Amino acid sequence: MDFLNALVALSNFVLVPAIAYGSQLALGALGVTLIYGILRFSNFAHGDTMAFGAMIAVMVTWALQAAGVSLGPLPTALLALPFAILGCIVLVLVTDRLVYRFYREQKAKPVILVIVSMGVMFIMNGLVRFIIGPDDQRFSDGARFLIKARDFKAWSGLSEGLAIRTSQVITVVVAVIAVAALFWFLNKTRTGKSMRAYSDNEDLALLSGINPERVVMITWIIVAALATTAGVLYGLDKSFKPFVYFQLLLPIFASAIVGGLGNPLGAIAGGFIIAFSEVTITYAWKKVLTYLAPENLEPSGLVQFLSTDYKFAVSFAILLIVLLFKPTGLFKGKVI
Amino acid sequence: MSEPLKNTLLFVVVGALIVLTGFTQSWNAAILIINMGLISAIMSIGVNLQWGFAGLFNVGVMGFVALGGLAVVLVSTPPTPGAWSGGGYGVILSLLLGAATVVAAVMVAQKMPKGRTQTFAIIGILVVGFFVYRAIFDPNVASIEAIDPAVAGNIGGLNLPVLFAWPAGGLLAAGAAWLIGKTALGLRSDYLAIATLGIAEIIIAVMKNEDWLARGVKNVYGIPRPAPVVGYEVELQQDPSFLARAEWFGLDPVTASTLSVKLGYSLLFLIVLLVLLWMAQMALKSPWGRMMRAIRDNEVAAEAMGKDVTRRHLQIFVLGSAICGIAGAMMTTLDGQLTPGTYNPLRFTFLVWVMVIVGGSGNNFGAVLGAFLIWFLWVQVEPMGLWLMNLITSGMPDGSALKAHLIESAAHMRLFTMGLILLIVLRFSPRGLIPEK
């Protein structure tokens, strides 16, 4: 029985990766949930918006690296992030002007907008593949680890190592800053309040003189910023591959729905619920249990509930359970 | 221009495009477009049944298509010697136990009074059931996968003629659709979309990872053909009567045999398409079809008239998915192999949606037209894009990085074009090329 080693192994393989992944999902889910709250449709193009923003970041990073600019131990991509956000804002505003606005004026049914977003998804996916190609791209640089497993072992004297990657810490820090800024904006500023009013009751908001086009524009700007940040953080943590962003759509939607669509707080909670369940259920618990179990009662198998290829199944199962028992999500979301 | 004339003209135009491919590229390419067009048309009829008739938003088409493909392997390939006695029955037993666990948990959830005891009972049943299931499942799977892993390692099939696999694919897809529909159809339309998107990914994940079932990503090759109609090229090339006919047409034996095989498939697919189209058309005109459209247009009013909306939705969801399963089985038969790694939602779910929307949702002929048109474009946009890129870059110096990049990227024009077509149709002709009557 070795409680400390078990705890370190648990942090190393479950807690730290899940927190980083959860922050990425939460940022993605916030974008989905904002679009749902203000524009009232499920945006299937969100994964590809993330890919587009991240793609710009990758290219700006390359340009900065070529010019010899760097942030020392921090990845250069952080410097590229503002440019990527700007590029992504331009893309979504142009898309809104050319595509979505027409249907808003028509007061089209939400499901039509979902199909329209499918078309946008195709175009963005095609654009990203056209510009940067469908392959893996690496763009992370700087120090790889904040705490190295070997250093940790030497420092603590434990047999288990704890490795924390720079990208994981950056993910969490950036996500906290982004979420704090978003909530400050939504709750304290006039524009943020008008957005919440518009989301709560469209007609009443219009009567009180809120300009709907302005609300929609600001929503898109925020969504583009969140999506790009999420995309860049995910790309730094894992790697940039256009198709992977498309596949992230499912866990992101699961997070938003589990938390309650249209509810920002729910999106964050949902992101962490999905991330922790995915990681804990697909992790092989043998190591942790070997430390915890008494002598000669150690597990013989891997004690892995599902193979990692089934992580989609986990988010999906949680989604179904929540929908069946609490259709509005854990935090009260909207129902149209 | 009258309505029927316009519609006929549209079909003639698409037909002419395909014939043009035959003259300018090759007849093999043209007939391949026709074959995949026929299969796509069947998928479109399935999606049109769900979306056009009933307004159900199913984005899990890929999953049902893949299940159809799985059925082909399970029905038509020969059984692996020793697999059944080695572990096949054990796997079936463990799957039954797993299903029994879920059923028991659902029963407890429904029958027992709510409270802490109920929660503990459900969790207890699920945990115990899971470990019992894994305890029986794992060793049996290991013993099946150990049998000759280079060429087999799966339980194989029933060795029946491959044509039986087509309805079997429909049945398998229908079964899955029933399970999904039972849980997800009570939810609102957006949730159904996410649920079907997820289930499709899970079906593909299962097919990729469960090697004992259909070899996973190791793929299954050499699926038998519907022999009497289709035949094999090598045999045809040695058949004197076939050679005589080929000479009469003025074709060399190799081209003639490949064309003959493809045309055999076309004939079979055309029969299936015509039967399904006829059935869909009859359903559309029947009182049942009118009821479906009434439910689609106003659920509340239909419910007030005493229609059981959820049951009708489940019915049409299962029917539409079964049709997608049949199409999937046909596609795997045409390919002669099952490759779970190639199933991609953009190609198998969203492209079918583009077909239905462009053709005209709610109209079966529209769905068929859309399928042929979009499939033709899907195949031909790549060479067209390459041609366009060569034209654009012709002025650039050879060896410039931009030129190389542009020419290399031409292959990705496909998705962009499909999105553009979808958006243009939705904007300027939202009811499609052949609108619903």
Interface residues (C-beta under 8 A of the other chain):
Chain A: F41 S42 V99 F102 P110 V111 I112 V114 I115 V116 M118 G119 V120 M121 F122 I123 M124 N125 G126 L127 R129 F130 I131 G133 P134 F246 Q247 L249 L250 F253 A254 I257 L261 F305 S307 D309 Y310 F312 A313 S315 F316 L319 L320 L323 L324 P327 V335 I336
Chain B: G55 F57 F130 T183 A184 L187 R188 S189 D190 Y191 A193 I194 A195 L197 G198 I199 E201 I202 A205 K208 N209 P345 L346 F350 W353 V354 I357 E408 S409 H412 M413 R414 L415 F416 T417 M418 G419 L420 L422 L423 L426 R427 P430
